[in-house]
Amino acid sequence: MFKHVFLTGPPGVGKTTLVQKACEALASSGAGVEGFYTEEVREGGRRVGFDVVTVTGQRGQLSRIRDVSAAPHGRREYTVGQYVVDLPAFENVALPLFRNAGSADGGGRKVFVIDEIGKMELFSQPFIRAVRQTLGSSSCSVLGTIPVPKGKPLGLVEEVRSRTDVKVFTVSKENRNSLLPEIVLTLESCLKQTA
């Protein structure tokens, strides 16, 4: 039986949109939904970075395009392509959410959203520990996203992909509009096991 649901697929295919729609459907059926999404930040039609946004709307910077005029000020700089990851800002928003994820709050039915487990987020060792702990918790189901395998494997991503309690849906432009009912149904059956 599956306990967690993860979506994978190429960048820009609609994984985050599907996660948000699934959360809306689950919340309207009475399930508790917590966690975070990763959202593109655009200026003048151009992507300049990513923010982490909690289900309740709190926002923090995840990354921005490198500003060549700004020096790293002596601290280590984490980069993915042209983006500089703001690890403290990400951890300040994301990590507190995990503290409540694994604890049963009496409500029983809870979905914890992790969008996404990717290269930027994996610079954070506390994030990696929190994800592992949440996946091992008996009080919530995780709805998350992971990138498609490309280049060097990402340890935690492959760990998630190979878990026997994880159902992975591959999202494509062809199936993204028809996957939602199956995702919601799978999560509802996961929640019955955690209730």
Backbone hydrogen bonds, N-H to C=O, Kabsch-Sander energy under -0.5 kcal/mol:
donor,donor_aa,acceptor,acceptor_aa,energy
3,K,165,D,-3.2
4,H,165,D,-2.3
5,V,142,V,-3.0
6,F,167,K,-2.6
7,L,144,G,-2.6
8,T,169,F,-2.6
9,G,146,I,-0.5
13,V,10,P,-1.6
18,L,14,G,-2.1
19,V,15,K,-2.4
20,Q,16,T,-2.6
21,K,17,T,-2.4
22,A,18,L,-2.6
23,C,19,V,-2.4
24,E,20,Q,-2.1
25,A,21,K,-2.2
26,L,22,A,-2.6
27,A,23,C,-2.9
28,S,24,E,-2.1
29,S,25,A,-0.8
29,S,26,L,-0.6
30,G,27,A,-1.5
31,A,26,L,-2.4
32,G,109,R,-2.7
34,E,111,V,-2.5
36,F,113,V,-2.2
37,Y,53,V,-3.1
39,E,37,Y,-0.5
39,E,51,D,-2.9
41,V,49,G,-2.9
42,R,40,E,-0.5
43,E,46,R,-2.8
46,R,43,E,-1.6
48,V,41,V,-3.1
49,G,41,V,-1.1
50,F,63,S,-1.8
51,D,39,E,-2.7
52,V,60,G,-3.0
53,V,37,Y,-2.7
54,T,58,Q,-3.1
55,V,35,G,-2.2
57,G,54,T,-1.9
60,G,52,V,-2.5
62,L,50,F,-2.4
63,S,50,F,-2.4
64,R,84,V,-1.7
65,I,48,V,-2.3
66,R,82,Q,-2.7
68,V,66,R,-0.9
70,A,67,D,-1.7
71,A,69,S,-0.6
75,R,72,P,-1.5
78,Y,76,R,-0.5
78,Y,85,V,-0.6
79,T,77,E,-0.5
80,V,83,Y,-2.3
83,Y,80,V,-2.3
84,V,64,R,-3.3
85,V,78,Y,-3.4
85,V,83,Y,-0.5
86,D,62,L,-2.9
87,L,85,V,-1.2
90,F,86,D,-2.4
91,E,87,L,-2.9
92,N,88,P,-2.4
93,V,89,A,-1.3
93,V,90,F,-0.5
94,A,90,F,-3.1
95,L,91,E,-1.5
97,L,93,V,-0.5
97,L,94,A,-0.9
98,F,94,A,-0.9
98,F,95,L,-0.8
99,R,95,L,-0.8
99,R,96,P,-0.6
100,N,96,P,-0.6
100,N,97,L,-0.9
101,A,97,L,-0.9
102,G,98,F,-1.1
103,S,100,N,-0.8
109,R,107,G,-2.1
110,K,108,G,-0.7
111,V,32,G,-3.2
112,F,141,S,-3.0
113,V,34,E,-3.2
113,V,111,V,-0.5
114,I,143,L,-2.0
115,D,36,F,-1.7
116,E,114,I,-0.5
117,I,145,T,-2.5
118,G,116,E,-0.9
122,L,118,G,-2.1
123,F,120,M,-1.2
124,S,121,E,-1.8
125,Q,123,F,-0.7
128,I,124,S,-1.9
129,R,125,Q,-2.4
130,A,126,P,-2.4
131,V,127,F,-2.6
132,R,128,I,-2.2
133,Q,129,R,-2.4
134,T,130,A,-2.4
135,L,131,V,-2.6
136,G,132,R,-1.4
137,S,133,Q,-0.5
137,S,134,T,-0.9
141,S,110,K,-2.3
143,L,112,F,-2.2
144,G,5,V,-2.5
144,G,142,V,-0.5
145,T,114,I,-1.9
146,I,7,L,-2.5
148,V,9,G,-0.5
155,G,153,P,-0.6
158,E,154,L,-2.6
159,E,155,G,-2.1
160,V,156,L,-2.5
161,R,157,V,-2.7
162,S,158,E,-1.8
163,R,159,E,-0.5
163,R,160,V,-1.3
166,V,163,R,-1.1
167,K,4,H,-2.6
168,V,166,V,-0.6
169,F,6,F,-2.7
169,F,167,K,-0.5
171,V,8,T,-3.7
171,V,169,F,-0.7
176,R,172,S,-1.9
178,S,175,N,-1.4
179,L,175,N,-1.3
182,E,179,L,-0.5
183,I,179,L,-2.3
184,V,180,L,-2.7
185,L,181,P,-2.5
186,T,182,E,-2.3
187,L,183,I,-2.4
188,E,184,V,-2.7
189,S,185,L,-1.9
190,C,186,T,-1.9
191,L,187,L,-2.7
192,K,188,E,-1.5
193,Q,189,S,-1.0
193,Q,190,C,-0.5
194,T,190,C,-1.2
195,A,191,L,-1.6
